[in-house]
């Protein structure tokens, strides 16, 4: 504001609401794209972890199946 003689302009609630909607409108589109890529990345990571758990479990199972034959002479 310059002087107290000049007319003061007030910011209304509608102006704030409109500006906020204008600023956040673009970010909602980006959020949707990020959510899609995050979801697909999470699915791929889950599949990798499940495969790793299967492989380690299978390996552990084979290691524990040692058969020892005892013969008396």
KETI-838605 format. One record per residue (C-alpha): residue in three letters; chain; x, y, z. Coordinates in pm, 1 decimal. Example, Ala and Ser with C-alpha at 12.3 -4.5 7.8 and 13.67 -1.06 7.14 Angstrom:
2
MILO  aa ch     east    north       up
MILO ala  A   1230.0   -450.0    780.0
MILO ser  A   1367.0   -106.0    714.0
//
This chain:
73
MILO  aa ch     east    north       up
MILO unk  A      0.0      0.0      0.0
MILO unk  A    129.2    341.1    -85.6
MILO unk  A    -54.0    607.9    113.6
MILO unk  A   -348.4    600.8    345.1
MILO unk  A   -518.9    843.4    102.0
MILO unk  A   -535.5    584.7   -177.9
MILO unk  A   -815.8    334.9   -196.9
MILO unk  A   -728.4      8.4    -29.4
MILO unk  A   -806.3   -314.1   -210.3
MILO unk  A   -896.4   -615.6     -6.3
MILO unk  A   -841.8   -972.9   -107.3
MILO unk  A  -1165.3  -1165.0    -87.9
MILO unk  A  -1215.4  -1525.1      9.3
MILO unk  A  -1327.1  -1610.0   -345.5
MILO unk  A  -1005.4  -1469.2   -490.3
MILO unk  A   -798.5  -1683.6   -255.5
MILO unk  A  -1006.9  -1992.2   -333.1
MILO unk  A   -977.4  -1936.1   -711.1
MILO unk  A   -601.8  -1881.8   -696.1
MILO unk  A   -554.8  -2192.2   -480.7
MILO unk  A   -761.2  -2399.9   -724.6
MILO unk  A   -552.8  -2263.0  -1011.8
MILO unk  A   -226.5  -2352.6   -840.5
MILO unk  A   -325.4  -2701.4   -727.2
MILO unk  A   -505.6  -2799.2  -1047.7
MILO unk  A   -182.8  -2895.1  -1226.7
MILO unk  A    -42.4  -3086.6   -934.6
MILO unk  A   -343.2  -3319.7   -923.4
MILO unk  A   -261.9  -3442.2  -1274.1
MILO unk  A     99.5  -3504.6  -1176.0
MILO unk  A    -12.2  -3685.8   -862.6
MILO unk  A   -229.0  -3923.2  -1067.9
MILO unk  A     62.3  -4009.8  -1294.5
MILO unk  A    297.4  -4057.2   -999.8
MILO unk  A     45.1  -4279.9   -825.2
MILO unk  A     15.5  -4503.8  -1132.4
MILO unk  A    391.3  -4543.3  -1171.5
MILO unk  A    435.5  -4597.6   -797.3
MILO unk  A    171.0  -4869.0   -798.4
MILO unk  A    328.3  -5054.1  -1090.8
MILO unk  A    674.2  -5020.3   -935.4
MILO unk  A    542.0  -5161.2   -609.1
MILO unk  A    389.0  -5458.0   -791.2
MILO unk  A    719.9  -5535.3   -962.9
MILO unk  A    907.2  -5507.8   -632.3
MILO unk  A    656.4  -5741.0   -466.5
MILO unk  A    702.9  -6001.8   -741.2
MILO unk  A   1081.6  -5981.7   -703.7
MILO unk  A   1059.3  -6027.3   -326.9
MILO unk  A    822.0  -6321.2   -362.6
MILO unk  A   1055.6  -6486.7   -614.0
MILO unk  A   1352.0  -6431.1   -385.4
MILO unk  A   1165.5  -6581.1    -87.6
MILO unk  A   1066.5  -6883.8   -299.0
MILO unk  A   1421.2  -6934.8   -421.3
MILO unk  A   1572.9  -6904.5    -72.7
MILO unk  A   1310.9  -7138.2     75.0
MILO unk  A   1368.7  -7395.6   -195.7
MILO unk  A   1742.0  -7376.0   -141.8
MILO unk  A   1701.6  -7413.6    234.5
MILO unk  A   1474.0  -7713.6    182.6
MILO unk  A   1724.9  -7888.0    -40.9
MILO unk  A   2007.5  -7825.2    204.0
MILO unk  A   1808.1  -7980.5    488.4
MILO unk  A   1727.4  -8302.7    297.5
MILO unk  A   2063.7  -8469.1    332.3
MILO unk  A   2020.1  -8847.9    352.6
MILO unk  A   2278.8  -9042.7    546.8
MILO unk  A   2289.7  -9420.4    514.3
MILO unk  A   2431.7  -9617.6    800.5
MILO unk  A   2538.6  -9976.1    723.8
MILO unk  A   2664.6 -10225.9    970.7
MILO unk  A   2951.2 -10430.5    856.2
//
